[in-house]
Amino acid sequence: MKTLLYNPVLIKELKLRFRSVKSSVGLLFYLLALSVFVFGMIFIATNFTGTGFFRPDESYYMFIVLTYIQLGLILFITPGLTAGTISTEREKQTLTILLTTSQKSWQIIFGKLASSLAFLVLMLISGLPIYSLVFLFGGVSPIQLVQIFLFFLLTVLAIGSLGIMFSTITKKTIVSMIATYGSMMFLAGVTAFFMILAIQASYGFGMGAPSPSFMAHFWASINPGIMVFSLVSPDGMVFLKDMTQVDFPIWITYVSFYILLTAFALFIAIKKLRVNMGKMR
């Protein structure tokens, strides 16, 4: 129990990251950018449209845009924070020293992962007050905000685990980053393309009535952008059902797939951490 709660690697990494001036400046500019967008949108809606007030439907659209901005943040920053955690130690020739300590492999991997993702989670939490502004004008329920935040946490954990895995099994940071960003692009973009192909195939490429396409439903279920669409739009699930002809909640597939992906990536990272060092020696 003591080893689970006390992790020197995590404590050291957290101190180094959160005491850095770059982290504070990055968080400041991130919040400033969100604030400028939100208050700018409110200013435009209340002054240039001639209405003089901010309608609930406009608040709802602002919530959708903010959600996709946060999703873009996760998809493009998480690989940069995690893909070099182990490979950088190897390039600096400090990983051997780290492995000679009493820390187990899972403690090292968990410490590196948690410290890398802590800053992203801090950015998400710090943006919640800006998110809460939409409640002043209506159009968005608190349950939607909770669902979005839990979705962000799971997505951050999954992509971060992939970054740790590639950082462990590759020797160069640049290779690890390319592999992690490639995986992110596959999950965010290629899966949508595969979904479109599967839907076209279910329609017989325009030659017949549509049939249930479980592959299209699967590709849609693991795509983060489509998952956000189903969470923020009341008609999202109905639209996906009409497209795939499959009546099954995509959030169940999304949660199951990304939990399994996280477990697999962390398992490989833990198993390969000391194996690669043994080969290098």
Secondary structure by P-SEA (a helix, b strand, c coil): cccccccaaaaaaaaaaaacaaaaaaaaaaaaaaaaaaaaaaaaaacccccccccaaaaaaaaaaaaaaaaaaaacccccccccaaaaaaaacaaaaaaaccccaaaaaaaaaaaaaaaaaaaaaaaccccccccccccccaaaaaaaaaaaaaaaaaaaaaaaaaaaacccaaaaaaaaaaaaaaaccaaaaaaaaaaaaaaccccccccccaaaaaaaaacaaaaaaaaaccaaaaaaaaaccccccaaaaaaaaaaaaaaaaaaaaaaaaaaaaaaac
